[in-house]
């Protein structure tokens, strides 16, 4: 398998939701070295990111990312990606070997860029529908995410530029989905990113994990 070196520049469109998640439901998904940040008593900020990257990207593929918490480590803040799915084997390999992300293969069925269903075999991971945007504005923003590779704790940043719009949406996560336990519920806000350029930078090592070895 072949994949480009970091950074990856990805172009296309995306749908991004925000959710208040129960800390007690996601704590077991987060490395103990990371502090879960709360924005409400017992609640952390998570979300779902669904995207379709075009042939103008370094790789062409669709992606589903589930952020189960906002976390920090030694003064550095970022998100924690607990589940991530793509439909390109090269993206799986690059995500795992460059960023230490737990990428898995899945199938994506898009309809009019506003709704998508994600499957693994005969299991539905989630389905998502959004309304057509009525107003969009140019926007740039950046963020960081943590990941792990062996005993290394990694941090990487991403910069996004797009035409952004607020849309209504509905997310369905069936009970058989691997991330149903998170309790995403319905998003309290959903953004649509059109004419998007996403630049994902190479990770840096920021710490070491204590890896427990079973005897």
C-alpha positions in Angstrom: 0.0 0.0 0.0 1.2 3.5 -0.8 0.2 6.8 0.8 1.6 10.4 0.6 3.8 11.8 3.3 2.4 14.3 5.8 1.1 16.9 5.6 -2.0 15.8 3.7 -4.0 18.4 1.8 -7.7 17.4 1.3 -10.3 19.2 -0.7 -14.1 18.6 -0.9 -17.0 19.2 1.5 -17.8 18.1 5.1 -20.5 18.1 7.7 -19.5 18.8 11.3 -21.7 18.3 14.4 -21.1 19.3 18.0 -22.5 17.3 21.0 -22.4 17.5 24.8 -21.2 14.1 26.0 -21.4 12.5 29.4 -17.8 12.2 30.8 -18.7 9.0 32.6 -19.7 7.3 29.3 -16.5 8.2 27.4 -13.8 8.1 30.1 -12.8 4.5 29.3 -12.1 5.5 25.7 -9.5 8.2 26.7 -5.9 7.5 27.7 -5.5 8.1 31.4 -2.6 10.5 30.7 -5.1 13.0 29.1 -7.4 15.2 31.2 -11.0 15.4 29.9 -12.1 19.0 29.7 -15.6 19.8 30.7 -17.7 22.7 29.5 -20.6 21.9 31.7 -20.6 19.8 34.9 -20.0 16.2 33.9 -20.1 17.1 30.2 -17.4 17.3 27.5 -17.5 18.5 24.0 -17.5 15.9 21.2 -18.7 15.6 17.7 -19.0 13.9 14.3 -17.2 14.8 11.1 -18.3 13.4 7.8 -16.5 14.4 4.7 -16.0 13.5 1.0 -12.6 14.4 -0.4 -12.3 14.9 -4.2 -9.7 14.0 -6.8 -8.0 17.3 -6.1 -6.8 15.8 -2.7 -3.7 13.9 -2.0 -6.0 10.9 -1.7 -9.7 10.6 -2.8 -11.9 9.1 -0.1 -14.8 9.6 2.3 -14.3 9.8 6.1 -16.2 9.5 9.3 -14.6 10.8 12.5 -16.1 10.5 16.0 -14.6 12.8 18.6 -15.5 11.5 22.0 -14.0 14.2 24.2 -12.0 17.5 24.4 -8.8 16.8 26.3 -5.6 18.4 27.5 -2.0 17.3 28.3 0.6 19.5 29.9 -1.1 22.7 28.8 -1.9 21.5 25.3 -5.5 21.1 24.3 -7.1 19.1 21.6 -9.7 16.5 20.7 -9.7 12.8 21.1 -10.7 10.7 18.1 -12.0 7.4 19.4 -13.5 6.0 16.1 -12.5 6.8 12.5 -13.6 5.2 9.2 -12.6 5.7 5.6 -13.3 3.9 2.2 -9.7 3.9 0.9 -7.1 1.3 2.1 -4.3 3.8 1.5 -5.9 6.2 3.9 -6.3 3.5 6.5 -2.5 2.7 6.2 -1.5 6.3 6.3 -3.7 7.2 9.2 -2.4 4.4 11.3 1.3 4.6 10.4 1.7 8.4 10.3 -0.8 9.7 12.9 -1.5 6.6 15.0 -5.3 6.9 14.3 -7.5 3.8 14.6 -8.8 4.0 11.0 -11.0 1.2 9.7 -12.6 0.6 6.3 -16.3 1.3 5.8 -18.7 2.1 2.9 -20.2 5.5 2.4 -23.5 6.2 0.5 -23.9 9.9 -0.2 -27.1 11.6 -1.5 -27.0 15.1 -2.8 -24.1 16.0 -0.5 -26.6 16.4 2.3 -27.2 12.9 3.6 -24.9 9.9 4.1 -25.1 6.4 5.5 -22.0 4.6 6.6 -21.8 0.8 6.7 -19.4 -1.9 7.6 -20.6 -5.0 5.9 -24.2 -5.5 6.9 -23.8 -3.3 10.0 -24.9 0.4 9.9 -22.5 2.7 11.7 -24.6 5.8 11.4 -26.8 7.8 9.1 -26.9 11.5 8.8 -29.2 14.0 7.1 -28.9 17.8 6.9 -30.9 20.6 5.4 -29.8 22.7 2.5 -27.8 25.8 3.6 -29.4 29.2 3.0 -26.3 31.3 3.8 -22.6 30.7 3.8 -19.6 32.8 4.7 -15.8 32.2 4.2 -14.1 30.9 7.3 -10.7 29.7 8.4 -10.0 27.9 11.6 -7.6 25.4 13.1 -7.5 22.7 15.8 -5.5 19.9 17.3 -6.0 16.3 18.1 -4.2 13.7 20.2 -3.4 10.2 19.2 -1.1 7.4 20.3 1.5 5.2 18.6 2.9 2.4 20.8 3.9 4.2 24.0 4.1 7.7 22.3 1.5 10.3 22.9 1.1 12.4 19.8 -0.4 15.7 18.9 -1.1 17.0 15.4 -2.8 20.1 14.1 -5.1 20.7 11.1 -6.1 23.9 9.3 -9.4 24.3 7.5 -10.6 26.9 5.1 -14.1 26.8 3.5 -17.4 28.4 3.0 -19.2 27.7 6.2 -23.0 27.5 6.9 -25.2 26.5 9.8 -27.7 23.7 8.9 -30.4 21.7 10.6 -29.5 18.0 10.9 -30.5 14.6 12.2 -28.0 11.9 13.3 -29.0 8.2 13.8 -26.6 5.8 15.5 -28.1 2.3 15.7 -27.5 0.2 18.8 -25.1 -2.2 16.9 -22.8 0.7 16.0 -19.4 0.5 17.7 -19.8 4.1 19.0 -23.4 3.8 20.1 -22.2 3.6 23.7 -21.0 7.2 23.6 -24.6 8.5 23.6 -24.2 11.2 20.9 -27.9 12.0 20.6 -28.8 14.9 18.4 -26.3 17.6 17.6 -26.8 21.0 19.2 -25.2 22.7 16.2 -24.2 21.5 12.7 -21.9 23.2 10.2 -21.6 22.5 6.5 -18.2 23.1 4.9 -18.2 23.7 1.2 -15.2 24.4 -1.1 -13.1 23.1 1.7 -9.4 22.8 1.9 -8.1 20.8 4.9 -4.4 20.6 5.7 -3.5 17.9 8.2 0.1 18.3 9.5 2.5 15.6 10.7 2.3 14.7 14.4 4.8 15.6 17.1 5.5 13.5 20.2 4.4 15.3 23.3 4.7 12.6 25.9 4.9 8.9 26.9 2.1 6.6 27.9 2.3 4.0 30.6 1.6 0.8 28.8 0.3 -2.0 30.9 1.5 -5.4 29.9 -0.6 -8.4 30.9 1.3 -11.2 32.5 
